Amino acid sequence: MNLSIDLNCDMGESCGPYTVGNDAAVAPFITSANIACGFHASDPSVMDRTVRLCRDHGIGAGAHPGFPDRAGFGRRFMDIAEEDLINDLVYQVGALKGFLGRYGLSLQHVKLHGALYNHLVNQEDLFMKIARTLDLAFGGAVFLTLATRRAAILKQHCRREGLRIALEAFPDRSYTDEGELLSRKLPGAVFHDPEVIARRATDMILRRGVESVSGRWIELDIDTLCLHGDNPESIEAAAKIHDGCRQANIPLKPLGGLL
């Protein structure tokens, strides 16, 4: 069994004088970055700075587009017509791709953000439409989504069409018994102890699954693990996961090199 794993982090979420997370501190420990594209967070200068950080640390760079919801940080569902939503995504990813080209980097992947990410998990038709559009527009970039039982089936559909897709899990988030992320509105939805986050990460890699909030074990197809850049404990957790993987002889590789 191939235990190689990608460790990604949401980055570039600062804006103007306001700082979110500590991208420079977490960069040495991750292999891929999901870079905010301006609709839910970030600005052009932050995007530029984050891309340079990826270049300097050999991090696979991906786009992290979301709903046009800066006030809610993209975590509120918005009822947007499908064609308008798809155009919003192409617009955001295209903006990041311009900065990547400036520094000679390629677009490794696209990962939707927040409420849009969670909504798409159970919208198979829209999921496939977006996956096809992004593949056509951006030359085979990996489409990154939540690892669930349903997503494992979608992964097979995508691969039959020649679409690149990867599934991720969250060691710093609680899961429902159905294998989806527990709502942030509920207590215990986010883990803050770096030791706990790192232990959950190693468990996810070695056992290919996750324990739900009620203690049920859920098997998952996992290609990458994600840490949230706005979680202050992510930096320490990333370092611990990095060290834990090295001690367990689990190679950390950018997502593009695993698929």
Secondary structure, 3 states (H helix, E strand, C coil): CCCCEEEEEEECCCECCECCCCHHHHHHHCCEEEEECCCCCCCHHHHHHHHHHHHHHCCEEEEECCCCCCCCCCCCCCCCCHHHHHHHHHHHHHHHHHHHHHCCCCCCEEECCHHHHHHHCCCHHHHHHHHHHHHHHHCCCEEEEECCHHHHHHHHHHHHCCCCEEEEECCCECECCCCCECCCCCCCCECCCHHHHHHHHHHHHHHCEEECCCCCEEECCCCEEEECCCCCCHHHHHHHHHHHHHHCCCCECCHHHCC
